[in-house]
Amino acid sequence: MIRPIERFRNLKFRNKLLLSYLIVVLVPMITFGQYAYDRSVHYMKEQANARLAESVNKMARTMEDKSGQANRIMDYIAYSTMIQQIISNNYTDLIKLQEDYRGKLEPTFTNVLSLHPDVVALTIYTASPLPEFGKLLLSRDRVADKRWYREASPVTGWHREDGKLIAARKIVELTGNRELGVLSMAMDGDAFFRDAFQSSLSQYGVALYDRESRPLYRSHVMPDGRSALPDDVLLSDASGELRHDGAEYWLLRTTVAGTGWTLAFYCPTKQLTSQASDIIGAMVTLIVGSLVVVLAMIWLFSSTFVRRIRLLNNRMKQVGKGNLEVDIGSPVKDEIGDLTNAFGMMVRKINGLIDEVYTGELRQKDAELRALQAQINPHFLYNTLSIMKWKAIEIN
């Protein structure tokens, strides 16, 4: 099996150039592209986190304002001397009782209900023997088993019950510490919170918990259709990026001032980086376009280099076949030009040496021939004279 290094060594020079250029170009390009993508995703996460934090703070301020408004209503009624006098008075005159109910208690409650459409019911539950009056004044026996009643204190407490949001607090006598009753204000919970979260429900999951971590409001479905995160995850110590059921989420929590409520905002992490696909598409297009340009330039440069090397190789082959009259030279002064000129000079020197040796051999042969002739001529003359002598003797 041929190792990669040996395969590279056996490649044609042009292929080596192409491969080398591609490696030199692709490695930085891919590295830079990955770095740019990571930085872009990181930047988008930071921006999305900032937007999410801003939304959370805005929702918390909205909830603070709405709860503060509700608390002011509770203060208005609980601290009203007129109402405290009514519920603390032991009426012996029923006419006076009806006058206070009709002329004082009912207008006050009716005015509050008309000014605040979110308020569904406003009721005082008392242990006094006063007669009940509509839904405005009732006996505590009706709600003695309710959690919000048992947990009522001089500070407004919030509870979620049967789809309603209930604010409850004890009415304490202003001139003493005697408990006069418990004030309950019921509101449409969904409407109360939906108004505050409306701008975010289409993008984020929302959950709101009271001081005891009991849910007051929560969205049950995420914008992408998946189920909302459970309470134990939203109330855990984890924040920022977290993983649940194989999916990644981004979670932020804050406390609503004045209430002790915990507000949790969360969304899938991929929603924060939804623009990353556009960045990837742009980067891929840029890389592909750059590769086309680079490949064209590599092909042009490599063709130029390889053409001169091929030309030199062809000249060498002709010289190897014995053709020493080949014109070898290059006007270019780079390494290939120097090599071409050096080879041409070598061929010319070889040609000169061949001519010199061939001429020398011819001269040597001519000299040998002349020397041989010089040796032959005297013998030929002597033999001729000797023959003439013997012919003369023979005639005589």
Secondary structure, 3 states (H helix, E strand, C coil): CCCHHHHHHHCCHHHHHHHHHHHHHHHHHHHHHHHHHHHHHHHHHHHHHHHHHHHHHHHHHHHHHHHHHHHHHHHHHHCCHHHHHHHHCCCCCHHHHHHHHHHHHHHHHHHHHHHCCCEEEEEEEECCCCCCECCCEEEHHHCCCCHHHHCCCCCCEEEEECCEEEEEEEEECCCCCCEEEEEEEEEEHHHHHHHHHHHHHCCCEEEEECCCCCEEEECCECCCCCECCCHHHHCCCCCEEEEECCEEEEEEEEEECCCCEEEEEEEEHHHHCCCHHHHHHHHHHHHHHHHHHHHHHHHHHHHHHHHHHHHHHHHHHHHHCCCCCCCCCCCCCCHHHHHHHHHHHHHHHHHHHHHHHHHHHHHHHHHHHHHHHHHHHHHHHHHHHHHHHHHHHHHC
